Amino acid sequence: MANLTRRGLLASAVCVPAASVFSSAFAAGGEVTISHYFTGELGLKAFDAQIARFEAATGYSMKDSPVGHEDYKTDILVRAAGNSLPDVFSYWAGARVQFIVDSNSLRPIDDVWKAAGLDKTIARSIAESATIYNDKRYLVPLNYHYAGVFYNTSVLADAGVTEMPTDWDGFLALCKTLKDKGVTPIALGSKNRWPAQFWFDYLLLRTAGPDYRARLMAGDASYDDPEVRKAIEMWKSLIDAGYFVENANADTWTDAADKVARGDAAMTLMGTWITGYWDGLGLEPGGDYDFFAFPTIDANVPNTSVGPVDGLVISANAKNVPGAEAFLEFMVSNVEVQADWSKAQGALSANVNVDPSNYSPVMYKAFQTVADSQAFAFNYDLATAPPVAEVGLSMFARFMDDPSQVETILPQVASDAKAAFAQ
Amino acid sequence: MDRTNRFWRIVLLALPLTVFGVLVVWPLFTSFYYSFTNWNGFNESYDYVGFDNFRKIWTDHLFYGAIVNTAIWMVAAIFGPTVLGLTLALLLDTNIRGAKIFKTIFYLPICLSSIVVGQIWIWIYQPDWGLLNTMIESVSGEKFNFAWLARPNSALYSVIIAWSWQQTGLAMVVYLAGLTSVPSDLLEVCAIEGASTWQRIRRVILPLLTPSTVVVIALSMINSLKGFDILYIMTGGGPFNSSDTLAMFMYNESFKKYLMGYGSAISVVLFLIALTIIGVYFRQLKKVDEIYG
């Protein structure tokens, strides 16, 4: 074994870290800073793998700083206020991107979009709804999700359910059957408030339709309108019948997913990211779990799918613009990256070149369901302005805590939302 | 004053004063400034809105809830650890067996970060398998799954209990230090004269512990005003603002609703409240100093 002198050891201690710093800083294309919310069960490992692919393919070095999903919403605001946004960051398409576009915090990507021919790569419906703000493109869709009623197949089979409901009466009958068998029909983990939004979204979209919902999200309709009242009353009837788990506000979405996986509850209305979580636990898609689309309530109302689009954006003050643009293009155009990432995260790829056979049977069904829908809408907290979304999300939690207070809650929310829109 | 001495005083004070100025004084003044604007925290442009934000405060039902919660939080966060800390100190000062171990155990929580304490208590309060509900179930023999942190009537008090659990150790140590200065011969005289334990505590020990009480209350007050992190991790001000204190309310309005101007106005109100409380406290402190030297 070679002798290591103290001087040699000291020199190594200084040189090795220095070499690693210099090697990343002087990588072929330089360093690109990135922040994202794909942590923990939302795909940190898989995202890191795609970053490594980009580094290997291009010679750029990525400096990654992931932040937990809930904290990310605040983190980005603070960094934007301090002009310290990373070169690239993930963000939710819709009202949140609009908010930071309006504050001039993002860099338009029309040139990259055109040069990379992304019109031919990205599904038209997603490209039109998620990427354009103030007549310019700012976001590339990394993936999208669909919210459906995910259920434990054996729990439903044990209850003798062989056919999934397609209309409201069928859904109520299913809930009653499960309840009579001693199974809690619906799990909900609204501790962080947002998981409750899908109930409001679908009940409103299935009864009042997407046009009314768009007006409500834009502040052109009120939360004490008969349309909102009807949706909330339907939700209340489910809670009053004892179809929801107790203490929904005490659970997170993963707690609710665990309850369904264990068979403590039968189903949960959640986004397709739940498949990534369940697959990670070793559940078999189609075998252990499956989903059905939120049932039709009024056949005359257009069938709308709900979900978020995760995107990548470039900050207005990006230090390494070529590197940031290369990363965006690579992540959305590279078919292998898109296929692996969507599979790992339990998401659908916005890249039309990704072979749908890559999906699990459940994800393929989700893909088909979205394709067959007449419209795609962002979920509540991405469809309305963030200050208003805060008012609405708190309403959902308050409603879940005590649905009998609905007559007090709705006028209060109408007034608070109006004030939030005014600001 | 010696010229060299003065030079070194200026040099040594320059760095901390600069840091204090940049990190405390400057943000304080900018908060005052932004409280008169409608800045959302993002945009470079914003409008001067005069006293609109302050007018809004007085009509905001969430603000009143936050004021009441702040008052409950401060009173409970000051008196809870003080009373518990004093009780523990008096019990452990009686030379009971294993006193050192107990002292270490009771002091341990103060060494943990508030985030860790918050997470421990989230688990304790977990409705389905948490320690508290499991214990209640064992005693009552019936299923009990009350969601302590998810119900508006219990969320704030549940956090206060967690907070007091952490802070009690600090109060206990200060009181234990204070008890060493209580003359043992005085207590012996009391015993010979036939004073009961309660009389000894009430008439002799507590008055002699006044300087310790002043320190404990000061520390509890300062810590309670700073007590944001444990509330943030345990409830985030929820469910639906029911455990919002003024600091939490300010944070949610500024960073979740993106109303930085309004949040700044709330911070100005919070600053004035803190200033008043600390002003009153220092006046009382001066009186105590005059009595005890």
Interface residues (C-beta under 8 A of the other chain):
Chain A: K73 T74 L77 V78 A80 A81 F99 I100 D102 S103 N104 S105 K191 R193 E246 N247 N249 A250 P386 P387 E390 V391 S394 M395 A397 R398 D401 Q412 A420 Q423
Chain B: N38 N40 G41 F42 N43 E44 H61 Q126 P127 D128 N145 A147 L149 A150 R151 P152 G238 P239 F240 N241 N252 F255 K256 K257 Y258 L259 M260 Y262
